[in-house]
Amino acid sequence: LTQAVGVHDTTGELLDRLARAGAELLLATLDGIASGALTARPQSNQGVSLAPKLTVEDARIDWRATAAVVDRRIRGCTPAPGAWSRLRDERIKLGPVNPDASAGLLAPGRIRAARREVHVGTGTVPVRLGWVQAPGKRMMPAADWARGLRLGDDEGFSS
């Protein structure tokens, strides 16, 4: 991988970069083995651990967590299995967010919609929603999604 993992990278973006880098490395390695410049040797299994596949339940957002944890959970589950939370008994899929300390205080899961931004409270500072997908709808900017909601003052995502 020629580029460091960035704070705003999603799993999907990293997978694309790793696939390209891995394909190039595989070709170079096979060419090196074929030419005799490289010698194949077994890889040590010492220190190896397994990472289980993420499930849909792993992708559910706990808004009581810190903004950093919420941000990383959503990016780690984007695009699959897809981060989500419940609002009005519907499962809402969430795209990447950005912690935003300037948004003021919000209780965990509470939604504050403004004309161009939507914030959700976490256990620390709010996060600004990027993209949202309601059931049966396409992924859309959070502000567009919120305009059609008509949220009550105490409504928000469940943890």
N, C-alpha and C positions, 0 to 999 in steps of 0.2 A: 504494500500500500504506500503510495508515494506522497500521500497527503494525510495529515493528522486528523483524527476524529474531531469534528467541530461540535461546539455546544448546541448547535441547532440542527445537527444531522438526525435523520430518522433511520430506522432499521432498513427501510426500503432503499434509501440513498446509499447507505453503507454497503448493502448487499450488491447493488449495481457496481460500485467502485471495486469491491473485493472480487467480484466475478471477473471483471476486466483484468485486474492485476493478477489474479490467480491463473487466468488463461495464458497471459503473457509469460508468467513464471513457469508454468507447466511446459510450454513450448520450448523455452530456453533450457530447462532442465533436461527434457528428452533429447534435444539437440546436443547438449553437453555430454550426456551419457552415450549417445550414438557415436560421437566423435572421439570419445575416450578422454575428454577434458574433465569429466566428472565421473566419480565412482559411486554407484548405488550402495547404500548401507541402511540397515534397519534403523527405524526410529525408536528411541527409548519410550517405554510406556510409563516411566516413573513421573509422578506428579500430574498424571492425566486425570481429569475429572469430567463428568458428564453434565451438560446443561439440558434439563428437560425442555421439551417443546412447550411454548406458551399456550395456554388454553384461553378460551373466551372469558372464563371467570378470572384468570390472571389479569385480563385487560380492563376489568371494572375499576373505575377510579374511586379512591377513598379521599374525599375532599378534606378530611381532617388531617391528612398528611401535609407536609410542608410544600410550598410552591415548587421547590426544586424537585422533590420526589414526584409530584403530580406531573410536572414538565417532562421528567425523564421517563416516567411510566408511559405517558402518551406517545412520546417519540419512539420508545422501545417497542411499542405495539402498532406502529404505523409503518406499512399499511395493514399488516396482518399480525394478530387476529383482529385488530381494530379496537382502539380504546373506546370505552363507552360509559355512560351513566344513565340513570333513570330520572325522567321528568314526567310528571302526570301519568305514571304507569306505562310510559313508552321508553324503549331503549333508544337513546340518542348516541350516535357515533360521533367521536370528537377527533379533529385533526390537531396538529401541533399548537401549543399555547406558548405564551411568554409571561414569566413572572413580571409583575408591574407594581412596585412599591408605591408609586405615585397615585395609585387608584383609590387610596384611602382604605379604611377597614371594611371588611365584609365577613359575615359569619361563614363557616365552611359550607360550601355548596350553594350559597345564596347567589343569585344572578342579578347583576346590575347592567341594564342595557341602555346605552346612549345611542345617539344618531349613527356614529361610525365605529363604535367599539362595544364589546360585551365583556364584562369582567365576571369572574366567579371567585368566591371566597375559598381560601384554603386554611390550613392550620397556621399559616404565617401571613404572607401577603397575598393579595388576589393575583389571579392569572388572567391575561387577556386571551380570549378564545380566538383562534384563527379560522378554522373551518368546522362546520357542523353538518351532520346528516341525520334528518328525521326519518322514521320508518317509511319506506316507499318513495322517498324523495332522493334527489341527487345531492351530492356534497355541495355546500354553498358557504359563502362568507358568513361568519357568525352574526354580523349586524343585519344582513338580509333575513336570516332565519329568525332573529329576535323580533323584527318588525311585525311579523305575522303572529306572534305568540300572545300578545296582550297579557303579560305577566302581572300577577298580583304582587303586592309589596313583600310578602313573606314566602314567595315561591322560590324554589331552587332545586338543584339536583340532590338526590338522596345519596348518602354515603354507603 
